[in-house]
Amino acid sequence: MDIPPPSGPQQPPGGQYPPPGPYGAQPGYGQAPGPYGYQPWGQGHPPFTPPLPPPPVNGFAIAALVLGILCFLPLIGLILGFIALAQIKKKGERGKGMALAGMILSGLGTAFLVFAFASGGAAEFWEGFKEGAQEGATFSVDKGECFDSPEGSLEGVAYDVDKVPCADKHDGEVFANFRMDDGSYPGDAAITEAADEKCYTLQPAYAMDSWAVPDNVDIYYFTPTRQSWGLGDREISCLFGNKEPSAGLTGSLRNDETTLDADQIAYLKAEQIHNEAMESAPAEEYVEDDLPGHKQWATRVSGALTEQVGMLRAHDWGAEAQGPVTALVKDLDTARKEWQQAGRATDADVFYEHYEKGANLTDPKQTITARKALGLATNLPTYYEDENGEGGGGTGGGGAEV
């Protein structure tokens, strides 16, 4: 039986979903819009707009606050604060509070600086700052102290040392300190020259008996650098060190008035006068090349022997040293006359004649008996020996070629 369809619009077979109505067909179903128009899904509201980021913090405001907190360059902090406020107003940036806080703190710092300059406190502060900077950039080792170098060497640049007892093995021993004159930095070469000249002249005051200084020991020094000079460093330290850095030293080389007895001091002081005269030999080794210079040298030696003999005779020697010293004085007095005649020589042959006699009488080997009686070193240093291994007539500084 056929059932007729209901009255009204035609229905599609099987029905329709969703049913059409006054709101129009939904998109996606291929039907025309209804009487109220057609809008695609999701466009019934305006698109979402994210919030704008906050304005940046002004960099000058940050710098002004930092300088104000640290109280560093307060005038600069004030200027940066004013710049920050102007830029914040113009660009709409953040950081006004930071700029104001920095300006207030910088203002207090500026007021403090004005007061310090007016009262002289700034000068004291600067001097203290320089002293502190110098202590951080330089170091000092006192006379008589021994130390190890962290680098294990006494050459190159040293930034610090480790002080150790002299009885233990060590890299160096300080025998003198002296200061250079103020002024602009004189240069590395000038400082080295000053150290060379001064340290060698200061050695005898610390190691009066040069025979007691081993042959493997040499002189080194600590000197200011260009950087430490700018901080007020003027000190040069004279050091004993081993020629082979890895070998080091053991025991103190100090022998002066703090460690020697009265007889030893009297003998060594007299001997030093003779040594200094012998070391003043002319640069020309051959007498024929500089007869006047050698004659002047011989005269200096003769004068030194006169002074040495006088000092040895004036001292009251102990019983053990009296005989050996008296015998030595007799030889030295005879040598004095020969050196005096060499100083008056009319030609090289005459000079050689008297020089040989005087040199033999002042040969360092002639002093060994007296040295032994006085308890001083008796091993002849190698610098007294000439190329043939024989004792020379001088005590360093060379002598005439015969």
C-alpha positions as CSV (number, residue, x, y, z in Angstrom):
1,M,0.0,0.0,0.0
2,D,1.3,3.3,-0.9
3,I,1.3,6.0,1.7
4,P,1.3,9.4,0.2
5,P,3.8,11.9,1.4
6,P,2.8,14.6,3.8
7,S,1.9,18.0,2.5
8,G,4.6,20.7,2.5
9,P,8.0,20.9,1.0
10,Q,9.5,17.8,-0.5
11,Q,11.7,15.8,1.9
12,P,14.7,14.0,0.5
13,P,14.8,10.3,0.9
14,G,15.7,9.2,4.3
15,G,15.2,12.6,5.8
16,Q,17.7,15.5,6.2
17,Y,20.0,16.5,9.0
18,P,20.1,19.1,10.1
19,P,16.7,20.1,8.9
20,P,16.5,23.3,6.9
21,G,15.0,26.2,8.7
22,P,14.9,29.9,8.9
23,Y,18.6,30.1,10.0
24,G,19.9,28.7,6.8
25,A,21.8,25.5,5.9
26,Q,25.0,24.9,7.7
27,P,28.2,25.1,5.7
28,G,29.7,21.9,4.4
29,Y,26.5,20.4,3.2
30,G,26.3,22.0,-0.2
31,Q,23.1,23.9,0.4
32,A,22.4,27.5,-0.3
33,P,22.2,30.1,2.5
34,G,19.0,30.7,4.2
35,P,17.1,34.0,4.4
36,Y,19.6,35.4,7.0
37,G,22.7,34.9,4.9
38,Y,25.7,32.6,5.2
39,Q,28.8,32.8,7.4
40,P,31.6,30.2,7.5
41,W,32.4,28.6,10.9
42,G,34.8,30.4,13.2
43,Q,34.5,33.9,11.7
44,G,31.7,35.1,13.8
45,H,34.2,37.1,16.2
46,P,37.2,39.4,15.5
47,P,40.6,37.7,15.5
48,F,42.6,37.4,18.8
49,T,45.3,40.1,19.3
50,P,48.1,39.3,21.9
51,P,49.1,42.1,24.4
52,L,52.0,44.3,23.5
53,P,55.4,43.7,25.4
54,P,56.4,46.2,28.1
55,P,58.7,48.9,27.0
56,P,62.4,48.2,27.5
57,V,64.4,49.5,30.5
58,N,66.6,52.4,29.6
59,G,70.3,51.4,29.6
60,F,71.5,54.7,30.9
61,A,69.2,54.3,33.9
62,I,70.8,51.0,34.7
63,A,74.3,52.4,34.4
64,A,73.4,55.4,36.5
65,L,72.1,53.1,39.3
66,V,75.2,50.9,39.2
67,L,77.6,53.8,39.4
68,G,75.6,55.3,42.2
69,I,75.6,52.1,44.2
70,L,79.3,51.5,43.7
71,C,80.1,55.2,44.3
72,F,82.4,55.0,41.3
73,L,82.7,58.1,39.1
74,P,79.8,59.8,40.8
75,L,79.8,62.8,38.3
76,I,79.4,60.3,35.4
77,G,76.6,58.7,37.3
78,L,74.8,62.0,37.6
79,I,75.2,62.7,33.9
80,L,74.0,59.3,32.9
81,G,70.9,59.8,35.1
82,F,69.9,63.0,33.3
83,I,70.4,61.4,30.0
84,A,68.3,58.5,31.1
85,L,65.4,60.7,32.2
86,A,65.4,62.6,28.9
87,Q,65.4,59.3,26.9
88,I,62.6,57.8,29.0
89,K,60.4,60.8,28.5
90,K,61.0,60.8,24.8
91,K,60.9,57.1,24.0
92,G,58.5,55.9,26.7
93,E,61.0,53.5,28.2
94,R,61.0,52.2,31.8
95,G,63.7,52.9,34.4
96,K,62.8,56.3,35.8
97,G,63.1,55.1,39.4
98,M,66.5,53.5,38.7
99,A,67.7,56.7,37.1
100,L,66.5,58.8,40.1
101,A,68.1,56.5,42.6
102,G,71.4,56.5,40.7
103,M,71.3,60.3,40.6
104,I,70.7,60.5,44.3
105,L,73.5,58.1,45.2
106,S,75.9,59.8,42.7
107,G,75.0,63.1,44.2
108,L,76.0,61.9,47.6
109,G,79.3,60.5,46.2
110,T,80.1,63.8,44.5
111,A,79.5,65.7,47.8
112,F,81.8,63.2,49.6
113,L,84.5,63.8,47.0
114,V,84.3,67.5,47.3
115,F,84.6,67.3,51.0
116,A,87.5,64.9,50.7
117,F,89.4,67.2,48.4
118,A,88.8,70.1,50.6
119,S,90.0,68.3,53.7
120,G,93.0,66.6,52.1
121,G,91.5,63.1,52.6
122,A,91.7,62.4,48.9
123,A,95.5,62.7,48.9
124,E,95.7,60.2,51.8
125,F,93.4,57.9,50.0
126,W,95.4,58.0,46.8
127,E,98.7,57.3,48.7
128,G,97.1,54.4,50.4
129,F,95.7,53.1,47.1
130,K,99.2,53.3,45.5
131,E,100.8,51.6,48.4
132,G,98.2,48.8,48.3
133,A,98.6,48.5,44.5
134,Q,102.4,48.4,44.8
135,E,102.2,45.6,47.5
136,G,100.0,43.7,45.1
137,A,102.3,44.2,42.1
138,T,105.7,43.9,43.7
139,F,107.4,42.0,46.6
140,S,110.3,42.6,48.8
141,V,112.9,40.3,50.3
142,D,115.1,41.5,53.2
143,K,118.8,41.2,53.5
144,G,119.8,37.8,54.9
145,E,116.6,36.1,53.9
146,C,116.5,33.0,51.7
147,F,113.8,32.0,49.3
148,D,112.5,29.7,46.6
149,S,111.3,31.0,43.3
150,P,107.9,29.5,42.2
151,E,109.4,29.3,38.7
152,G,112.5,27.5,40.0
153,S,114.8,30.0,38.3
154,L,116.4,33.4,39.2
155,E,116.1,34.6,35.6
156,G,113.1,36.2,33.8
157,V,110.2,37.9,35.6
158,A,109.3,36.9,39.1
159,Y,105.9,37.9,40.7
160,D,106.5,36.4,44.1
161,V,108.9,34.2,46.1
162,D,108.5,31.7,49.0
163,K,110.7,32.6,51.9
164,V,112.4,29.5,53.5
165,P,115.1,28.9,56.2
166,C,118.6,29.4,54.9
167,A,119.6,26.1,56.5
168,D,117.4,24.3,54.0
169,K,117.9,24.0,50.3
170,H,116.9,27.2,48.6
171,D,117.1,29.1,45.3
172,G,118.6,32.4,46.4
173,E,119.9,34.4,49.4
174,V,119.6,38.2,49.5
175,F,122.8,39.9,50.5
176,A,121.9,43.6,49.9
177,N,119.0,45.9,48.9
178,F,119.3,49.4,47.5
179,R,117.0,52.0,45.9
180,M,117.4,53.8,42.6
181,D,116.8,57.5,42.3
182,D,113.3,58.8,41.6
183,G,112.3,60.0,38.2
184,S,111.0,58.5,35.0
185,Y,111.7,54.9,34.2
186,P,115.3,54.7,33.0
187,G,114.9,51.6,30.9
188,D,115.8,48.0,31.3
189,A,119.5,48.4,30.2
190,A,120.1,51.3,32.7
191,I,118.6,49.3,35.6
192,T,120.6,46.2,34.8
193,E,123.8,48.3,34.6
194,A,123.1,49.8,38.0
195,A,122.4,46.4,39.5
196,D,125.6,45.0,38.0
197,E,127.8,47.8,39.4
198,K,126.2,48.2,42.8
199,C,125.6,44.5,43.7
200,Y,129.2,43.5,43.1
201,T,130.4,46.4,45.3
202,L,128.0,45.5,48.1
203,Q,128.9,41.8,48.2
204,P,132.0,42.1,50.4
205,A,130.0,43.8,53.2
206,Y,127.8,40.6,53.5
207,A,130.4,37.9,52.5
208,M,133.6,39.5,53.8
209,D,135.5,36.3,53.1
210,S,135.2,35.8,49.4
211,W,137.0,32.5,49.7
212,A,134.0,31.1,51.6
213,V,131.7,31.8,48.6
214,P,131.7,28.5,46.5
215,D,132.8,28.7,42.9
216,N,129.4,27.6,41.6
217,V,127.7,30.6,43.2
218,D,126.9,33.7,41.1
219,I,125.3,37.1,41.7
220,Y,121.7,37.7,40.6
221,Y,119.2,40.5,41.3
222,F,115.6,41.5,41.4
223,T,114.9,44.8,39.6
224,P,111.8,46.9,39.1
225,T,109.7,46.5,35.9
226,R,108.2,49.3,34.0
227,Q,104.9,48.6,35.5
228,S,106.1,48.4,39.1
229,W,108.2,51.5,38.6
230,G,105.0,53.4,37.9
231,L,103.7,52.3,41.3
232,G,106.8,53.6,43.1
233,D,109.0,50.5,43.1
234,R,112.7,51.6,43.1
235,E,114.3,48.7,45.0
236,I,116.9,46.4,43.6
237,S,117.7,43.2,45.6
238,C,121.1,41.6,45.2
239,L,121.1,37.8,45.5
240,F,123.4,34.8,45.7
241,G,122.3,31.9,43.5
242,N,123.7,28.7,42.0
243,K,125.0,28.9,38.5
244,E,123.0,25.8,37.9
245,P,119.4,26.8,39.0
246,S,118.3,23.3,39.7
247,A,121.2,22.7,42.1
248,G,120.2,25.5,44.5
249,L,122.1,26.5,47.7
250,T,122.2,25.0,51.1
251,G,123.2,27.0,54.2
252,S,123.8,30.7,54.5
253,L,126.7,32.4,52.8
254,R,126.7,35.3,55.3
255,N,130.0,36.0,56.9
256,D,130.1,39.5,58.3
257,E,130.3,41.3,61.6
258,T,127.3,39.4,62.9
259,T,129.0,36.0,62.4
260,L,132.8,36.6,62.6
261,D,135.1,37.2,65.6
262,A,137.2,40.4,66.0
263,D,140.5,38.8,64.6
264,Q,138.7,37.5,61.5
265,I,137.0,40.9,60.9
266,A,140.3,42.8,61.3
267,Y,142.1,40.5,58.8
268,L,139.4,40.6,56.2
269,K,138.9,44.4,56.3
270,A,142.6,44.8,55.7
271,E,142.6,42.2,52.9
272,Q,139.7,43.9,51.2
273,I,141.7,47.1,50.7
274,H,144.3,45.2,48.9
275,N,141.7,43.3,46.8
276,E,140.1,46.5,45.6
277,A,143.4,47.9,44.5
278,M,144.2,44.7,42.6
279,E,140.8,44.7,40.9
280,S,141.5,48.2,39.5
281,A,144.0,46.8,36.9
282,P,143.9,48.6,33.5
283,A,141.9,47.2,30.6
284,E,145.0,46.7,28.5
285,E,146.5,43.4,29.6
286,Y,150.0,44.0,28.1
287,V,152.2,46.6,29.8
288,E,153.6,47.7,26.4
289,D,150.1,48.7,25.3
290,D,149.5,51.0,28.3
291,L,152.6,51.6,30.4
292,P,151.2,54.7,32.1
293,G,148.0,52.9,33.1
294,H,150.0,50.0,34.6
295,K,152.3,52.3,36.5
296,Q,149.3,54.1,38.0
297,W,147.8,50.7,39.0
298,A,151.1,49.6,40.6
299,T,151.1,52.8,42.6
300,R,147.5,52.2,43.8
301,V,148.5,48.6,44.9
302,S,151.6,50.0,46.7
303,G,149.3,52.4,48.6
304,A,146.8,49.7,49.5
305,L,149.6,47.5,50.8
306,T,150.8,50.3,53.0
307,E,147.3,50.7,54.5
308,Q,146.9,46.9,54.8
309,V,150.2,46.4,56.6
310,G,149.4,49.3,59.0
311,M,146.0,47.8,59.9
312,L,147.4,44.3,60.5
313,R,150.2,45.7,62.7
314,A,147.8,47.8,64.7
315,H,145.5,44.9,65.7
316,D,146.1,42.9,68.8
317,W,146.0,39.3,67.5
318,G,145.2,36.2,69.4
319,A,148.0,33.7,70.4
320,E,147.4,31.3,67.5
321,A,147.2,34.0,64.8
322,Q,150.0,36.2,66.0
323,G,152.9,34.3,64.4
324,P,151.3,33.6,61.0
325,V,150.0,37.1,60.6
326,T,153.4,38.7,61.6
327,A,155.1,36.6,58.9
328,L,152.5,37.6,56.3
329,V,152.9,41.3,57.2
330,K,156.7,41.0,56.6
331,D,156.1,39.6,53.0
332,L,153.4,42.3,52.3
333,D,155.8,45.1,53.4
334,T,158.5,43.8,51.0
335,A,155.9,43.5,48.3
336,R,154.9,47.0,48.9
337,K,158.3,48.3,48.0
338,E,158.4,46.2,44.7
339,W,155.0,47.5,43.6
340,Q,156.2,51.0,44.4
341,Q,159.2,50.6,42.2
342,A,157.0,49.2,39.4
343,G,155.0,52.4,39.6
344,R,158.1,54.4,38.9
345,A,159.4,52.2,36.0
346,T,160.8,54.0,33.0
347,D,159.9,51.2,30.6
348,A,158.0,47.9,30.4
349,D,161.1,45.8,31.2
350,V,161.7,47.6,34.5
351,F,158.0,47.3,35.3
352,Y,158.0,43.6,34.7
353,E,161.0,43.1,36.9
354,H,159.5,44.7,40.0
355,Y,155.9,43.4,39.2
356,E,157.0,39.8,39.2
357,K,158.7,40.1,42.6
358,G,155.7,42.0,44.1
359,A,153.1,39.6,42.6
360,N,154.9,36.6,44.0
361,L,154.9,38.1,47.5
362,T,151.2,38.9,47.3
363,D,150.2,35.6,45.8
364,P,147.0,34.5,47.6
365,K,148.6,31.2,48.4
366,Q,150.9,33.1,50.7
367,T,147.9,33.9,53.0
368,I,146.7,30.3,53.6
369,T,148.8,29.8,56.7
370,A,147.4,32.9,58.3
371,R,143.9,32.1,57.2
372,K,144.1,28.7,58.7
373,A,145.2,30.1,62.1
374,L,142.3,32.6,62.0
375,G,139.7,29.9,61.1
376,L,138.9,31.3,57.7
377,A,138.4,29.5,54.4
378,T,141.6,28.0,53.0
379,N,140.5,26.6,49.6
380,L,141.9,28.8,46.9
381,P,139.1,30.1,44.6
382,T,139.4,29.2,41.0
383,Y,139.3,32.9,39.9
384,Y,142.8,33.3,41.3
385,E,144.2,30.7,38.8
386,D,145.4,31.6,35.4
387,E,145.1,29.6,32.2
388,N,148.0,27.3,33.3
389,G,146.3,26.6,36.6
390,E,148.9,28.5,38.6
391,G,148.1,31.1,41.2
392,G,148.3,34.6,39.8
393,G,149.5,37.7,41.5
394,G,146.1,39.3,41.6
395,T,142.9,38.8,43.4
396,G,140.5,39.1,40.6
397,G,140.3,41.8,38.0
398,G,143.3,40.4,36.1
399,G,147.0,41.3,36.3
400,A,149.8,42.2,34.0
401,E,150.8,39.7,31.3
402,V,154.3,38.6,31.9
